[in-house]
Amino acid sequence: MRFMNADGVRREPPVSVTPRVPIVLSEYQREQLIRWVSTPGTPARIVRRSRIILQLASGYSVHRASQVLSISEPTIRLWRDRFRFGGLDALTTDAPRPGRPRRARDEARTKVNDCLAAAPHGTTLSVRALARETGLGRHLVQQILIDMGLLPKTGRTSVSAPARPSAVATSSEYS
């Protein structure tokens, strides 16, 4: 194929922005990726990422892998690059999401902890009573108690005060 400009002058073929460097997998990496793809309990996002890397490692181009897997080329490039720099761990962890960190939740958890620690032993407090006491919304209080393991996801809406203040978990344990 000849590469000519509009004047008919011959020019060099276009050079790819990113050189095609094949992904080379160790035996352990290949086995782990195949295990993730073939195990029914593996989360779908991990299976998808593993398939991308296996396709690229078997010699497929980004374009061909995107066609075979029905995944966009930018997504293929994203996971290829993350795998190159982070290995298998990069496929199992998601990058932090943009936006402001959630500080209000930590402060609210501290308020709930303080209120539970201050209640006399054996006192049963409802979610609504805790919400009134702390000045927080009842849905937020309920979610904090569920996160702390003091309240099941469904059913009960009250919690007993712990036997000693040290039994109340610190906010750093649930972050």
LOBAKE-559132 format. One record per residue: residue number from 1; x, y, z of N, C-alpha, C in turn; residue in three letters. Coordinates in Angstrom, 2 decimals. Atoms other than C-alpha are relative to their C-alpha. Example, Ala and Ser with C-alpha at 12.3 -4.5 7.8 and 13.67 -1.06 7.14 Angstrom:
<sites>
{1; {0.89; -1.19; 0.00}; {12.30; -4.50; 7.80}; {0.90; 1.20; 0.00}; Ala},
{2; {-0.82; -1.19; -0.06}; {13.67; -1.06; 7.14}; {-0.77; 1.09; 0.73}; Ser},
</sites>
This chain:
<sites>
{1; {0.85; -1.18; 0.00}; {0.00; 0.00; 0.00}; {0.89; 1.23; 0.00}; Met},
{2; {-0.79; -1.23; 0.10}; {1.36; 3.38; -0.95}; {-0.64; 1.09; 0.84}; Arg},
{3; {0.47; -1.12; -0.80}; {1.10; 6.36; 1.33}; {0.43; 1.28; -0.71}; Phe},
{4; {-0.27; -1.23; 0.71}; {0.82; 9.61; -0.57}; {-0.84; 1.12; 0.61}; Met},
{5; {0.78; -1.14; -0.46}; {-0.23; 13.07; 0.45}; {-0.83; 0.53; -1.16}; Asn},
{6; {0.89; -0.54; 1.02}; {-2.64; 15.25; -1.53}; {0.75; 0.41; -1.26}; Ala},
{7; {-0.79; -0.43; 1.15}; {0.19; 16.45; -3.86}; {0.57; -1.19; -0.77}; Asp},
{8; {-0.52; 1.18; 0.66}; {1.06; 12.88; -4.83}; {1.42; -0.33; 0.40}; Gly},
{9; {-1.35; 0.27; -0.49}; {4.33; 12.93; -2.88}; {-0.05; -1.17; 0.97}; Val},
{10; {-0.04; 1.19; -0.85}; {5.25; 9.66; -1.24}; {0.43; 0.38; 1.42}; Arg},
{11; {-0.35; -0.26; -1.39}; {5.39; 9.71; 2.56}; {0.09; -1.32; 0.75}; Arg},
{12; {-0.16; 1.19; -0.84}; {6.13; 7.28; 5.39}; {-1.36; -0.46; 0.51}; Glu},
{13; {1.27; 0.47; -0.56}; {3.34; 5.04; 6.69}; {-0.20; 0.55; 1.41}; Pro},
{14; {0.25; -0.53; -1.34}; {1.63; 6.27; 9.86}; {0.54; -0.95; 1.07}; Pro},
{15; {-0.55; 0.77; -1.10}; {3.25; 5.16; 13.08}; {-1.03; -0.03; 1.11}; Val},
{16; {0.94; 0.15; -1.10}; {1.08; 3.82; 15.88}; {0.47; 0.82; 1.19}; Ser},
{17; {-0.33; -0.80; -1.17}; {0.93; 6.04; 18.95}; {0.57; -0.89; 1.10}; Val},
{18; {-0.50; 0.94; -1.00}; {1.38; 3.07; 21.26}; {0.51; -1.24; -0.72}; Thr},
{19; {-0.52; 1.18; 0.69}; {3.67; 0.33; 20.02}; {-0.68; -1.26; 0.51}; Pro},
{20; {0.68; 1.25; -0.37}; {2.17; -3.14; 20.01}; {0.98; -0.88; 0.76}; Arg},
{21; {-0.83; 0.83; -0.86}; {3.79; -4.91; 22.94}; {-0.89; -1.12; 0.54}; Val},
{22; {0.88; 1.09; -0.45}; {2.33; -8.35; 23.59}; {0.06; -0.18; 1.51}; Pro},
{23; {0.04; 0.30; -1.43}; {1.24; -9.29; 27.07}; {0.54; -1.41; 0.19}; Ile},
{24; {-0.58; 1.30; -0.29}; {3.35; -12.13; 28.41}; {-0.43; -0.40; 1.40}; Val},
{25; {0.50; 0.48; -1.28}; {1.78; -14.17; 31.19}; {0.90; -1.09; 0.55}; Leu},
{26; {-0.69; 1.11; -0.64}; {3.55; -16.34; 33.70}; {-1.00; -1.16; 0.08}; Ser},
{27; {0.88; 1.18; -0.11}; {2.18; -19.84; 34.19}; {-1.05; 0.22; 1.10}; Glu},
{28; {0.91; -0.27; -1.10}; {0.66; -18.78; 37.52}; {-1.10; 0.98; -0.41}; Tyr},
{29; {0.98; -0.99; 0.43}; {-1.03; -15.72; 35.98}; {-1.02; -0.61; -0.95}; Gln},
{30; {0.90; 0.62; 0.96}; {-2.48; -17.75; 33.11}; {-0.98; -0.94; 0.72}; Arg},
{31; {0.87; 0.92; -0.75}; {-3.82; -20.42; 35.50}; {-1.04; 0.75; 0.82}; Glu},
{32; {0.92; -0.78; -0.82}; {-5.34; -17.79; 37.78}; {-1.08; 0.64; -0.85}; Gln},
{33; {0.98; -0.62; 0.89}; {-7.05; -15.97; 34.90}; {-1.01; -1.04; -0.51}; Leu},
{34; {0.89; 1.06; 0.46}; {-8.45; -19.24; 33.56}; {-0.92; -0.46; 1.12}; Ile},
{35; {0.80; 0.40; -1.17}; {-9.63; -20.18; 37.07}; {-1.13; 1.02; 0.23}; Arg},
{36; {1.01; -1.03; -0.20}; {-11.45; -16.84; 37.41}; {-1.09; -0.09; -1.06}; Trp},
{37; {0.97; 0.07; 1.08}; {-13.12; -17.26; 34.03}; {-0.90; -1.22; 0.15}; Val},
{38; {0.77; 1.25; -0.03}; {-14.23; -20.84; 34.66}; {-0.75; -0.26; 1.31}; Ser},
{39; {0.68; 0.20; -1.27}; {-15.36; -20.56; 38.30}; {-1.33; 0.75; 0.01}; Thr},
{40; {1.31; -0.66; 0.04}; {-19.11; -19.85; 38.54}; {-0.18; 1.14; 1.01}; Pro},
{41; {0.21; -1.02; -1.03}; {-18.85; -17.74; 41.72}; {0.82; 1.26; -0.18}; Gly},
{42; {-0.83; -1.18; 0.22}; {-16.37; -15.23; 40.31}; {-0.87; 1.17; -0.46}; Thr},
{43; {0.80; -1.16; 0.43}; {-17.85; -11.71; 40.00}; {0.18; 0.27; -1.50}; Pro},
{44; {-0.01; -0.20; 1.45}; {-18.73; -10.80; 36.41}; {1.07; 0.99; -0.45}; Ala},
{45; {-1.01; -0.99; 0.41}; {-16.40; -7.79; 36.35}; {1.39; -0.61; -0.04}; Arg},
{46; {-1.31; 0.67; -0.01}; {-13.41; -10.00; 37.24}; {0.11; -0.95; -1.20}; Ile},
{47; {0.02; 0.91; 1.15}; {-14.40; -12.56; 34.57}; {0.25; 0.80; -1.29}; Val},
{48; {-0.14; -0.85; 1.19}; {-14.69; -9.79; 31.97}; {1.43; 0.48; -0.15}; Arg},
{49; {-1.38; -0.49; 0.04}; {-11.28; -8.34; 32.84}; {0.97; -1.13; -0.32}; Arg},
{50; {-0.86; 1.16; 0.25}; {-9.70; -11.80; 32.83}; {-0.06; -0.41; -1.46}; Ser},
{51; {0.15; 0.35; 1.42}; {-11.10; -12.56; 29.38}; {0.76; 0.98; -0.89}; Arg},
{52; {-0.73; -1.00; 0.77}; {-9.65; -9.31; 28.08}; {1.49; -0.34; -0.03}; Ile},
{53; {-1.44; 0.27; -0.08}; {-6.15; -10.18; 29.30}; {0.34; -1.31; -0.71}; Ile},
{54; {-0.27; 1.27; 0.69}; {-6.37; -13.77; 28.05}; {-0.03; 0.16; -1.52}; Leu},
{55; {0.07; -0.25; 1.44}; {-7.40; -12.56; 24.58}; {1.26; 0.72; -0.48}; Gln},
{56; {-1.19; -0.76; 0.40}; {-4.55; -10.05; 24.43}; {1.26; -0.85; 0.11}; Leu},
{57; {-1.18; 0.85; -0.18}; {-2.04; -12.59; 25.74}; {0.10; -1.07; -1.09}; Ala},
{58; {-0.04; 1.01; 1.05}; {-3.04; -15.04; 23.02}; {0.31; 0.61; -1.37}; Ser},
{59; {-0.45; -0.62; 1.24}; {-2.00; -12.50; 20.37}; {-1.03; 0.87; -0.70}; Gly},
{60; {1.01; -0.84; 0.63}; {-5.22; -10.68; 19.58}; {0.37; 1.48; 0.12}; Tyr},
{61; {-0.18; -1.45; -0.08}; {-5.01; -6.97; 18.78}; {-1.13; 0.57; 0.86}; Ser},
{62; {1.04; -0.66; -0.79}; {-7.03; -4.50; 20.82}; {-1.30; 0.04; -0.82}; Val},
{63; {1.18; -0.09; 0.86}; {-9.38; -4.06; 17.86}; {-0.70; -1.35; -0.11}; His},
{64; {0.59; 1.33; 0.15}; {-9.90; -7.80; 17.35}; {-0.60; -0.50; 1.32}; Arg},
{65; {0.52; 0.41; -1.31}; {-10.32; -8.48; 21.08}; {-1.31; 0.72; 0.32}; Ala},
{66; {1.24; -0.73; -0.26}; {-12.96; -5.75; 21.28}; {-1.15; -0.57; -0.82}; Ser},
{67; {1.05; 0.61; 0.82}; {-14.87; -7.40; 18.42}; {-0.43; -1.35; 0.58}; Gln},
{68; {0.30; 1.34; -0.51}; {-14.63; -10.91; 19.89}; {-0.77; 0.08; 1.31}; Val},
{69; {0.60; -0.08; -1.33}; {-15.60; -9.86; 23.42}; {-1.18; 0.97; 0.08}; Leu},
{70; {1.06; -1.03; 0.01}; {-18.07; -7.10; 22.41}; {0.21; 1.02; 1.11}; Ser},
{71; {-0.38; -1.01; -0.99}; {-16.24; -4.61; 24.63}; {0.70; 1.11; -0.76}; Ile},
{72; {-0.60; -1.12; 0.71}; {-15.14; -1.14; 23.57}; {1.52; -0.03; 0.08}; Ser},
{73; {-1.46; -0.04; 0.03}; {-11.53; -0.56; 22.59}; {0.61; 0.79; 1.17}; Glu},
{74; {-0.57; -0.70; -1.17}; {-10.94; 2.07; 25.32}; {-0.01; -0.86; 1.27}; Pro},
{75; {0.06; 0.87; -1.17}; {-12.05; -0.48; 27.93}; {1.07; -1.08; -0.07}; Thr},
{76; {-1.06; 1.00; 0.19}; {-9.70; -3.10; 26.47}; {1.35; 0.62; 0.35}; Ile},
{77; {-1.28; -0.68; -0.28}; {-6.83; -0.60; 26.61}; {0.16; 0.30; 1.49}; Arg},
{78; {-0.04; -0.31; -1.42}; {-7.72; 0.44; 30.15}; {0.48; -1.20; 0.81}; Leu},
{79; {-0.36; 1.17; -0.80}; {-7.50; -3.11; 31.54}; {1.33; -0.59; -0.43}; Trp},
{80; {-1.34; 0.42; 0.43}; {-4.46; -3.96; 29.42}; {1.06; 0.79; 0.75}; Arg},
{81; {-0.99; -0.86; -0.68}; {-2.58; -0.99; 30.89}; {0.01; -0.24; 1.50}; Asp},
{82; {0.03; 0.26; -1.44}; {-3.77; -1.65; 34.43}; {0.67; -1.33; 0.33}; Arg},
{83; {-0.64; 1.29; -0.23}; {-2.68; -5.28; 34.14}; {1.52; 0.12; -0.15}; Phe},
{84; {-1.44; -0.16; 0.21}; {0.73; -4.26; 32.79}; {0.68; 0.63; 1.22}; Arg},
{85; {-0.63; -0.71; -1.12}; {1.38; -1.95; 35.73}; {-0.30; -0.61; 1.36}; Phe},
{86; {0.37; 0.51; -1.31}; {-0.40; -3.83; 38.51}; {-0.17; -1.50; 0.11}; Gly},
{87; {0.13; 1.45; -0.04}; {-0.61; -7.50; 37.56}; {-1.41; -0.44; 0.35}; Gly},
{88; {1.32; 0.57; -0.33}; {-3.45; -9.69; 38.82}; {-0.75; 0.85; 1.02}; Leu},
{89; {0.66; -0.83; -1.02}; {-4.13; -7.40; 41.78}; {-0.76; 1.16; -0.63}; Asp},
{90; {0.65; -1.12; 0.65}; {-5.03; -4.58; 39.40}; {-1.34; -0.40; -0.60}; Ala},
{91; {1.27; 0.46; 0.58}; {-7.81; -6.71; 37.90}; {-1.08; -0.18; 1.07}; Leu},
{92; {0.97; 0.28; -1.06}; {-9.45; -7.41; 41.26}; {-0.39; 1.23; 0.80}; Thr},
{93; {0.33; -1.21; -0.75}; {-9.42; -3.89; 42.69}; {-0.39; 1.11; -0.96}; Thr},
{94; {0.44; -1.12; 0.81}; {-11.25; -0.90; 41.31}; {0.73; 1.25; 0.43}; Asp},
{95; {-0.63; -1.28; -0.31}; {-9.70; 2.53; 41.12}; {-0.96; 0.81; 0.86}; Ala},
{96; {0.89; -0.82; -0.82}; {-11.02; 5.05; 43.64}; {-0.90; 0.87; -0.88}; Pro},
{97; {0.95; -0.81; 0.76}; {-14.07; 6.92; 42.43}; {0.27; 1.48; 0.23}; Arg},
{98; {-0.23; -1.43; -0.16}; {-13.90; 10.65; 41.83}; {-1.00; 0.61; 0.99}; Pro},
{99; {0.91; -0.70; -0.90}; {-15.48; 13.12; 44.19}; {0.57; 0.15; 1.39}; Gly},
{100; {-0.42; -0.29; -1.36}; {-15.22; 14.28; 47.72}; {-0.15; -1.24; 0.88}; Arg},
{101; {0.12; 1.14; -0.92}; {-14.51; 11.65; 50.38}; {-1.19; 0.18; 0.95}; Pro},
{102; {1.16; -0.04; -0.89}; {-17.41; 10.75; 52.66}; {0.45; 0.22; 1.43}; Arg},
{103; {-0.37; -0.33; -1.37}; {-16.64; 12.53; 55.92}; {-1.22; -0.04; 0.91}; Arg},
{104; {1.20; -0.10; -0.83}; {-20.20; 12.98; 57.14}; {-0.35; -1.37; 0.58}; Ala},
{105; {0.33; 1.35; -0.47}; {-20.67; 9.21; 57.44}; {0.87; -0.37; 1.20}; Arg},
{106; {-0.89; 0.31; -1.12}; {-17.62; 8.88; 59.70}; {-0.38; 0.78; 1.26}; Asp},
{107; {0.42; -0.81; -1.14}; {-18.78; 11.73; 61.93}; {-1.30; -0.54; 0.59}; Glu},
{108; {1.27; 0.56; -0.46}; {-22.26; 10.22; 62.11}; {0.24; -1.31; 0.76}; Ala},
{109; {-0.32; 1.26; -0.67}; {-20.78; 6.82; 63.04}; {0.56; 0.28; 1.39}; Arg},
{110; {-0.56; -0.37; -1.30}; {-18.84; 8.48; 65.86}; {-1.11; 0.42; 0.96}; Thr},
{111; {1.12; -0.43; -0.85}; {-22.04; 10.10; 67.18}; {-0.80; -1.20; 0.50}; Lys},
{112; {0.75; 1.19; -0.39}; {-23.87; 6.76; 67.16}; {0.79; -0.82; 1.00}; Val},
{113; {-0.85; 0.73; -0.95}; {-20.92; 5.05; 68.90}; {-0.04; 0.65; 1.38}; Asn},
{114; {0.01; -0.72; -1.27}; {-20.84; 7.74; 71.58}; {-1.33; -0.17; 0.72}; Asp},
{115; {1.32; 0.15; -0.60}; {-24.58; 7.48; 72.16}; {-0.19; -1.41; 0.56}; Cys},
{116; {0.11; 1.38; -0.48}; {-24.43; 3.66; 72.46}; {0.88; -0.22; 1.22}; Leu},
{117; {-0.92; 0.17; -1.12}; {-21.45; 3.87; 74.81}; {-0.54; 0.68; 1.26}; Ala},
{118; {0.52; -0.75; -1.15}; {-23.23; 6.40; 77.04}; {-1.27; -0.63; 0.58}; Ala},
{119; {1.25; 0.61; -0.49}; {-26.43; 4.33; 77.36}; {0.32; -1.04; 1.07}; Ala},
{120; {-0.22; 1.00; -1.04}; {-26.72; 2.19; 80.50}; {-0.09; -1.42; -0.58}; Pro},
{121; {-0.02; 1.38; 0.45}; {-26.04; -1.52; 80.06}; {-1.40; -0.59; 0.01}; His},
{122; {1.29; 0.66; 0.08}; {-29.06; -3.49; 78.90}; {-1.11; 0.87; -0.55}; Gly},
{123; {1.02; -0.89; 0.55}; {-30.95; -0.45; 77.61}; {-0.23; -0.36; -1.47}; Thr},
{124; {0.32; 0.25; 1.40}; {-32.76; -1.16; 74.37}; {-0.39; 1.32; -0.64}; Thr},
{125; {0.25; -1.26; 0.70}; {-32.69; 1.75; 71.96}; {-0.52; -0.31; -1.39}; Leu},
{126; {0.50; 0.18; 1.35}; {-34.78; 1.93; 68.83}; {0.81; 0.88; -0.94}; Ser},
{127; {-0.70; -0.80; 1.00}; {-33.35; 3.32; 65.61}; {-0.50; 1.44; 0.06}; Val},
{128; {0.56; -1.36; -0.07}; {-35.71; 6.27; 65.91}; {0.48; 0.75; 1.24}; Arg},
{129; {-0.49; -0.65; -1.23}; {-34.63; 6.94; 69.52}; {1.45; 0.42; -0.18}; Ala},
{130; {-1.39; -0.35; 0.27}; {-30.98; 6.85; 68.46}; {0.09; 1.19; -0.95}; Leu},
{131; {0.00; -1.11; 0.95}; {-31.76; 9.19; 65.57}; {-0.34; 1.31; 0.71}; Ala},
{132; {0.35; -1.20; -0.75}; {-33.48; 11.66; 67.92}; {1.15; 0.45; 0.89}; Arg},
{133; {-1.08; -0.28; -0.95}; {-30.63; 11.41; 70.42}; {1.22; 0.62; -0.69}; Glu},
{134; {-1.21; -0.46; 0.70}; {-27.90; 12.00; 67.85}; {-0.27; 1.16; -0.94}; Thr},
{135; {0.33; -1.07; 0.93}; {-29.77; 14.45; 65.63}; {0.22; -0.41; -1.46}; Gly},
{136; {-0.20; 0.51; 1.36}; {-29.26; 12.23; 62.57}; {-1.29; -0.58; -0.54}; Leu},
{137; {1.16; 0.63; 0.61}; {-31.77; 10.77; 60.14}; {-0.07; -1.47; 0.39}; Gly},
{138; {0.13; 1.39; -0.45}; {-33.19; 7.38; 61.07}; {0.54; -0.99; -1.02}; Arg},
{139; {-0.54; 0.91; 1.01}; {-32.19; 5.82; 57.75}; {1.52; -0.08; 0.09}; His},
{140; {-1.45; -0.02; -0.16}; {-28.59; 6.90; 58.27}; {0.41; -0.80; 1.24}; Leu},
{141; {-0.30; 0.74; -1.23}; {-28.59; 5.55; 61.84}; {-0.18; -1.50; -0.23}; Val},
{142; {0.24; 1.41; 0.27}; {-30.09; 2.27; 60.65}; {1.12; -0.59; -0.85}; Gln},
{143; {-1.07; 0.50; 0.85}; {-27.45; 1.91; 57.92}; {1.31; -0.14; 0.77}; Gln},
{144; {-1.22; 0.07; -0.82}; {-24.65; 2.64; 60.41}; {-0.06; -1.23; 0.91}; Ile},
{145; {0.14; 1.17; -0.87}; {-25.99; -0.02; 62.80}; {0.14; -1.31; -0.79}; Leu},
{146; {-0.17; 1.18; 0.85}; {-26.19; -2.53; 59.94}; {1.47; -0.19; -0.34}; Ile},
{147; {-1.43; 0.07; 0.32}; {-22.61; -1.69; 58.92}; {0.82; -0.49; 1.19}; Asp},
{148; {-0.72; 0.40; -1.21}; {-21.49; -2.20; 62.52}; {-0.32; -1.43; 0.40}; Met},
{149; {0.38; 1.37; -0.33}; {-23.19; -5.59; 62.63}; {-0.89; -0.08; 1.23}; Gly},
{150; {0.87; -0.02; -1.18}; {-25.49; -4.53; 65.48}; {-1.47; -0.16; -0.36}; Leu},
{151; {1.38; 0.07; 0.44}; {-28.65; -4.73; 63.41}; {-0.05; -0.82; -1.28}; Leu},
{152; {0.10; 0.75; 1.25}; {-29.74; -7.24; 60.77}; {-0.55; 0.91; -1.11}; Pro},
{153; {0.46; -0.82; 1.12}; {-30.56; -5.93; 57.28}; {-1.51; 0.13; -0.04}; Lys},
{154; {1.46; -0.08; -0.04}; {-34.23; -6.72; 57.77}; {-0.48; -0.45; 1.38}; Thr},
{155; {0.58; 0.47; -1.26}; {-36.47; -7.24; 60.75}; {0.13; 1.01; 1.12}; Gly},
{156; {-0.11; -0.81; -1.21}; {-35.34; -5.71; 64.05}; {0.33; 1.46; -0.29}; Arg},
{157; {-0.31; -1.42; 0.13}; {-35.24; -1.95; 64.47}; {0.45; 0.58; 1.33}; Thr},
{158; {-0.52; -0.49; -1.28}; {-33.80; -1.75; 67.97}; {1.28; -0.75; 0.33}; Ser},
{159; {-1.29; 0.57; -0.36}; {-30.42; -2.44; 69.49}; {0.20; 0.17; 1.49}; Val},
{160; {-0.30; -0.10; -1.43}; {-29.28; -3.15; 73.04}; {1.35; 0.66; 0.19}; Ser},
{161; {-1.27; -0.65; -0.31}; {-26.55; -1.04; 74.58}; {1.00; -1.07; 0.41}; Ala},
{162; {-1.01; 1.02; -0.33}; {-23.27; -2.99; 74.95}; {0.28; -0.03; 1.50}; Pro},
{163; {-0.31; 0.19; -1.41}; {-22.11; -4.33; 78.31}; {1.07; 0.97; 0.46}; Ala},
{164; {-1.07; -0.93; -0.38}; {-19.04; -2.09; 78.29}; {0.29; 0.90; -1.20}; Arg},
{165; {-0.25; -0.93; 1.10}; {-18.04; 0.93; 76.21}; {1.01; -0.53; -1.02}; Pro},
{166; {-1.00; 0.49; 0.95}; {-15.08; -0.91; 74.66}; {-0.60; -0.98; -0.99}; Ser},
{167; {0.64; 0.92; 0.92}; {-17.54; -3.31; 73.02}; {-0.52; 0.71; -1.24}; Ala},
{168; {0.44; -0.77; 1.15}; {-18.65; -0.51; 70.73}; {1.20; 0.20; -0.91}; Val},
{169; {-1.11; -0.08; 0.96}; {-16.51; -0.56; 67.62}; {0.36; 1.44; -0.31}; Ala},
{170; {-0.44; -1.32; 0.38}; {-14.46; 2.40; 66.61}; {-0.31; 0.22; -1.46}; Thr},
{171; {0.38; -0.32; 1.37}; {-15.20; 4.20; 63.37}; {1.05; -0.48; -1.00}; Ser},
{172; {-1.05; 0.43; 0.92}; {-11.85; 3.15; 61.85}; {-0.15; -1.46; -0.41}; Ser},
{173; {0.19; 1.40; 0.32}; {-12.90; -0.51; 61.92}; {-0.96; -0.20; -1.16}; Glu},
{174; {1.03; 0.17; 1.03}; {-15.68; 0.12; 59.40}; {0.26; 0.86; -1.20}; Tyr},
{175; {-0.31; -0.87; 1.12}; {-13.97; 2.44; 56.95}; {0.44; -0.81; -1.17}; Ser},
</sites>
